[in-house]
Amino acid sequence: MQQPWRRTCNGNRKDGSPCNGPAVTGADKCRMHLGKRAQPVIDEARIERQIRAELARLDVPPVENALTELAKIAGQVVAWKDMLAEKVNALSSLRYEGVGAGEQLRAEVALWERALDRCGKFLVDIAKLDIDERLARVTEQQAEQVSSALTAVLAEMGLSQEQQRAARSGVARHLRAV
């Protein structure tokens, strides 16, 4: 009896009877009927459901501002590169003594070189995205929204134009202090 969760091959044997072997994950055929070069069909919807379920299980908060998160990652990449540079600069010799010492030396230098490459690539990508300018525009838009809301509230309160100007300048002064 076939279990409902187990998918079976829909291929046929040489004698014409159904194969009914276990299907490869994401495919409708077994490994024999898929062939060497055939790739299994990827069920993207199933994979996305699994990813969403795993993220929900981990209780990962959504990224609120991708540009800010990217800037944080850039800081971490640069810090990693700097830490590895300190390790390489602290080497007193191009050779370590002891078993596996040469491997240790090569590993530290290789990690530093890889960190340099990744740091350079990451910073170039960030420069291409013009993140600083985008963050400035986001901040300006937020400031405009706050200003519009403040103007609307002051008008609803029935304040005179002079009182509204005084209130806006007071808010601006306090925001600059923050």
C-alpha positions as a Markdown table, in Angstrom:
| # | Residue | x | y | z |
|---|---|---|---|---|
| 1 | Met | 0.0 | 0.0 | 0.0 |
| 2 | Gln | 1.4 | 3.4 | -1.0 |
| 3 | Gln | 1.7 | 6.0 | 1.7 |
| 4 | Pro | 0.1 | 9.3 | 0.8 |
| 5 | Trp | 3.3 | 11.3 | 1.6 |
| 6 | Arg | 5.6 | 9.0 | -0.5 |
| 7 | Arg | 5.8 | 10.0 | -4.2 |
| 8 | Thr | 6.4 | 7.2 | -6.7 |
| 9 | Cys | 8.0 | 7.2 | -10.1 |
| 10 | Asn | 5.6 | 7.6 | -13.0 |
| 11 | Gly | 8.0 | 6.0 | -15.4 |
| 12 | Asn | 7.5 | 2.5 | -17.0 |
| 13 | Arg | 9.7 | -0.5 | -16.9 |
| 14 | Lys | 11.0 | -2.3 | -20.1 |
| 15 | Asp | 8.0 | -4.7 | -19.9 |
| 16 | Gly | 5.6 | -1.7 | -19.8 |
| 17 | Ser | 4.6 | -2.1 | -16.2 |
| 18 | Pro | 4.7 | 1.0 | -13.9 |
| 19 | Cys | 7.9 | 1.5 | -12.0 |
| 20 | Asn | 6.5 | 2.6 | -8.7 |
| 21 | Gly | 10.0 | 3.2 | -7.3 |
| 22 | Pro | 10.5 | 6.1 | -4.9 |
| 23 | Ala | 10.6 | 9.4 | -6.8 |
| 24 | Val | 13.5 | 11.7 | -6.3 |
| 25 | Thr | 12.7 | 14.7 | -4.1 |
| 26 | Gly | 11.2 | 17.4 | -6.3 |
| 27 | Ala | 10.7 | 15.1 | -9.3 |
| 28 | Asp | 8.1 | 12.7 | -10.5 |
| 29 | Lys | 10.6 | 10.0 | -11.5 |
| 30 | Cys | 13.1 | 7.7 | -9.7 |
| 31 | Arg | 16.9 | 8.1 | -10.0 |
| 32 | Met | 16.9 | 5.4 | -12.7 |
| 33 | His | 14.3 | 7.1 | -14.9 |
| 34 | Leu | 15.7 | 10.6 | -14.4 |
| 35 | Gly | 19.0 | 9.6 | -16.0 |
| 36 | Lys | 22.4 | 11.0 | -15.3 |
| 37 | Arg | 22.0 | 14.4 | -16.9 |
| 38 | Ala | 18.4 | 15.1 | -16.0 |
| 39 | Gln | 17.8 | 17.5 | -13.2 |
| 40 | Pro | 14.9 | 17.0 | -10.8 |
| 41 | Val | 12.1 | 19.6 | -11.0 |
| 42 | Ile | 12.4 | 22.1 | -8.2 |
| 43 | Asp | 9.2 | 22.8 | -6.4 |
| 44 | Glu | 9.8 | 26.5 | -5.6 |
| 45 | Ala | 6.5 | 26.9 | -3.8 |
| 46 | Arg | 7.3 | 24.0 | -1.5 |
| 47 | Ile | 10.8 | 25.4 | -0.8 |
| 48 | Glu | 9.5 | 28.8 | -0.1 |
| 49 | Arg | 6.9 | 27.4 | 2.3 |
| 50 | Gln | 9.7 | 25.5 | 4.1 |
| 51 | Ile | 11.8 | 28.7 | 4.3 |
| 52 | Arg | 8.9 | 30.7 | 5.7 |
| 53 | Ala | 8.1 | 28.0 | 8.2 |
| 54 | Glu | 11.8 | 27.9 | 9.3 |
| 55 | Leu | 12.0 | 31.7 | 9.6 |
| 56 | Ala | 8.7 | 31.6 | 11.6 |
| 57 | Arg | 10.2 | 28.9 | 13.9 |
| 58 | Leu | 13.3 | 31.0 | 14.5 |
| 59 | Asp | 11.2 | 34.1 | 15.1 |
| 60 | Val | 13.3 | 36.2 | 12.8 |
| 61 | Pro | 12.1 | 39.8 | 12.6 |
| 62 | Pro | 11.6 | 41.3 | 9.2 |
| 63 | Val | 14.1 | 43.8 | 7.9 |
| 64 | Glu | 12.6 | 47.2 | 8.4 |
| 65 | Asn | 15.2 | 49.2 | 6.4 |
| 66 | Ala | 17.3 | 47.2 | 3.9 |
| 67 | Leu | 19.7 | 50.2 | 3.4 |
| 68 | Thr | 20.5 | 50.5 | 7.1 |
| 69 | Glu | 21.0 | 46.7 | 7.4 |
| 70 | Leu | 23.3 | 46.8 | 4.4 |
| 71 | Ala | 25.3 | 49.6 | 6.0 |
| 72 | Lys | 25.6 | 47.5 | 9.2 |
| 73 | Ile | 26.9 | 44.5 | 7.2 |
| 74 | Ala | 29.4 | 46.8 | 5.5 |
| 75 | Gly | 30.7 | 47.8 | 9.0 |
| 76 | Gln | 31.0 | 44.1 | 10.0 |
| 77 | Val | 32.8 | 43.2 | 6.8 |
| 78 | Val | 35.4 | 46.0 | 7.3 |
| 79 | Ala | 35.8 | 45.0 | 11.0 |
| 80 | Trp | 36.4 | 41.4 | 10.0 |
| 81 | Lys | 39.0 | 42.5 | 7.4 |
| 82 | Asp | 40.7 | 44.8 | 10.0 |
| 83 | Met | 40.8 | 42.0 | 12.6 |
| 84 | Leu | 42.5 | 39.6 | 10.1 |
| 85 | Ala | 44.9 | 42.3 | 9.1 |
| 86 | Glu | 46.0 | 42.6 | 12.7 |
| 87 | Lys | 46.6 | 38.8 | 12.9 |
| 88 | Val | 48.7 | 38.9 | 9.7 |
| 89 | Asn | 50.6 | 42.0 | 10.9 |
| 90 | Ala | 51.3 | 40.3 | 14.2 |
| 91 | Leu | 53.1 | 37.4 | 12.5 |
| 92 | Ser | 56.7 | 37.4 | 13.8 |
| 93 | Ser | 57.9 | 35.0 | 11.2 |
| 94 | Leu | 56.8 | 33.6 | 7.9 |
| 95 | Arg | 57.1 | 30.2 | 9.5 |
| 96 | Tyr | 55.5 | 28.7 | 12.5 |
| 97 | Glu | 57.3 | 26.0 | 14.4 |
| 98 | Gly | 55.5 | 22.7 | 15.1 |
| 99 | Val | 53.2 | 20.3 | 13.4 |
| 100 | Gly | 50.7 | 22.0 | 11.0 |
| 101 | Ala | 52.3 | 25.4 | 11.6 |
| 102 | Gly | 52.7 | 26.1 | 7.9 |
| 103 | Glu | 49.0 | 25.3 | 7.3 |
| 104 | Gln | 48.1 | 27.8 | 10.1 |
| 105 | Leu | 50.2 | 30.5 | 8.5 |
| 106 | Arg | 48.7 | 29.9 | 5.0 |
| 107 | Ala | 45.2 | 29.8 | 6.5 |
| 108 | Glu | 45.6 | 33.2 | 8.2 |
| 109 | Val | 47.0 | 34.9 | 5.2 |
| 110 | Ala | 44.4 | 33.3 | 2.9 |
| 111 | Leu | 41.6 | 34.5 | 5.2 |
| 112 | Trp | 43.0 | 38.0 | 5.2 |
| 113 | Glu | 43.3 | 38.0 | 1.4 |
| 114 | Arg | 39.7 | 36.7 | 1.1 |
| 115 | Ala | 38.5 | 39.3 | 3.5 |
| 116 | Leu | 40.2 | 42.0 | 1.4 |
| 117 | Asp | 38.5 | 40.8 | -1.7 |
| 118 | Arg | 35.1 | 40.5 | -0.1 |
| 119 | Cys | 35.4 | 43.9 | 1.6 |
| 120 | Gly | 36.4 | 45.5 | -1.7 |
| 121 | Lys | 33.5 | 43.9 | -3.6 |
| 122 | Phe | 31.0 | 44.7 | -0.9 |
| 123 | Leu | 32.1 | 48.4 | -0.7 |
| 124 | Val | 32.0 | 48.7 | -4.5 |
| 125 | Asp | 28.5 | 47.3 | -4.5 |
| 126 | Ile | 27.4 | 49.7 | -1.8 |
| 127 | Ala | 28.9 | 52.6 | -3.7 |
| 128 | Lys | 27.1 | 51.5 | -6.9 |
| 129 | Leu | 23.8 | 51.5 | -4.9 |
| 130 | Asp | 24.5 | 55.0 | -3.6 |
| 131 | Ile | 23.2 | 54.1 | -0.2 |
| 132 | Asp | 24.3 | 57.3 | 1.5 |
| 133 | Glu | 22.2 | 59.4 | -0.9 |
| 134 | Arg | 19.3 | 57.0 | -0.6 |
| 135 | Leu | 19.4 | 57.1 | 3.2 |
| 136 | Ala | 19.5 | 60.9 | 3.0 |
| 137 | Arg | 16.4 | 61.0 | 0.7 |
| 138 | Val | 14.5 | 58.6 | 3.1 |
| 139 | Thr | 15.4 | 60.9 | 6.0 |
| 140 | Glu | 14.2 | 64.0 | 4.1 |
| 141 | Gln | 11.0 | 62.2 | 3.2 |
| 142 | Gln | 10.4 | 61.3 | 6.8 |
| 143 | Ala | 11.1 | 64.9 | 7.9 |
| 144 | Glu | 8.6 | 66.2 | 5.3 |
| 145 | Gln | 5.9 | 63.8 | 6.5 |
| 146 | Val | 6.5 | 64.9 | 10.1 |
| 147 | Ser | 6.4 | 68.5 | 9.1 |
| 148 | Ser | 3.1 | 68.0 | 7.1 |
| 149 | Ala | 1.6 | 66.2 | 10.1 |
| 150 | Leu | 2.7 | 68.9 | 12.5 |
| 151 | Thr | 1.2 | 71.6 | 10.2 |
| 152 | Ala | -2.1 | 69.8 | 10.0 |
| 153 | Val | -2.3 | 69.3 | 13.8 |
| 154 | Leu | -1.4 | 73.0 | 14.5 |
| 155 | Ala | -4.1 | 74.1 | 12.0 |
| 156 | Glu | -6.7 | 71.8 | 13.6 |
| 157 | Met | -5.9 | 73.3 | 17.0 |
| 158 | Gly | -7.0 | 76.7 | 15.7 |
| 159 | Leu | -3.6 | 78.4 | 16.4 |
| 160 | Ser | -2.8 | 81.7 | 14.7 |
| 161 | Gln | -0.1 | 81.7 | 11.9 |
| 162 | Glu | 2.3 | 83.3 | 14.4 |
| 163 | Gln | 1.7 | 80.6 | 17.0 |
| 164 | Gln | 2.1 | 77.9 | 14.3 |
| 165 | Arg | 5.4 | 79.4 | 13.2 |
| 166 | Ala | 6.6 | 79.5 | 16.8 |
| 167 | Ala | 5.6 | 75.9 | 17.4 |
| 168 | Arg | 7.3 | 74.7 | 14.2 |
| 169 | Ser | 10.6 | 76.5 | 15.1 |
| 170 | Gly | 10.4 | 75.0 | 18.6 |
| 171 | Val | 10.0 | 71.5 | 17.2 |
| 172 | Ala | 12.8 | 72.0 | 14.7 |
| 173 | Arg | 15.1 | 73.3 | 17.5 |
| 174 | His | 14.3 | 70.2 | 19.7 |
| 175 | Leu | 14.8 | 67.8 | 16.8 |
| 176 | Arg | 18.3 | 69.3 | 16.0 |
| 177 | Ala | 19.2 | 68.8 | 19.7 |
| 178 | Val | 18.3 | 65.2 | 19.4 |
